Amino acid sequence: MGAEIRVHDPYVEQWWEFVGQESYPHKSLRTFFHNQKKLSDLKVQKNLADAFNGIDALVLAVRHKAYLDLDPEEVIKAVGNPVAVIDCFGLLDDRKIKGYLQLGCEVKGLGRGHIRRMKEEIRKDKRYFHEQ
């Protein structure tokens, strides 16, 4: 089992840590990417919509404006289906988290224990509307 990894960054052309992992930043760290040789072929995509196409998970790990401005409906439209959204650095506010949840996504966020309560609320509301 494995995963296809796509990377988008509006500012970085190449991740040299992956390309030269045997020597960058120095040889003593080469085991940091142990068994990750395929990462040396990782390309940074410049078009965000292309990076979204058909993904199963969206990992938000950098506070770039392009990611802060993402609209959940537009993301899911570009992806084509609900995804797992992992917010590593609190990029999503509660409104956006709720938007992803309402669109059927799973959302996890570091230091965001209240996401579970939001999800339960949405599920309860959906059950209420289905019972009507």
NORMODA-V653315 format. One record per helix or strand of 2 or more residues. SS is the DSSP state (H for helix, E for strand). FROM is the first residue (numbers start at 1). LEN is the number of residues. Records with the same first field share a line. If there is no record, write none. Layout:
BEGIN
SS = FROM-LEN + FROM-LEN
END
This chain:
BEGIN
E = 7-2 + 44-2 + 57-4 + 84-4 + 106-4
H = 16-4 + 27-7 + 37-5 + 48-5 + 65-4 + 72-8 + 94-9 + 115-17
END
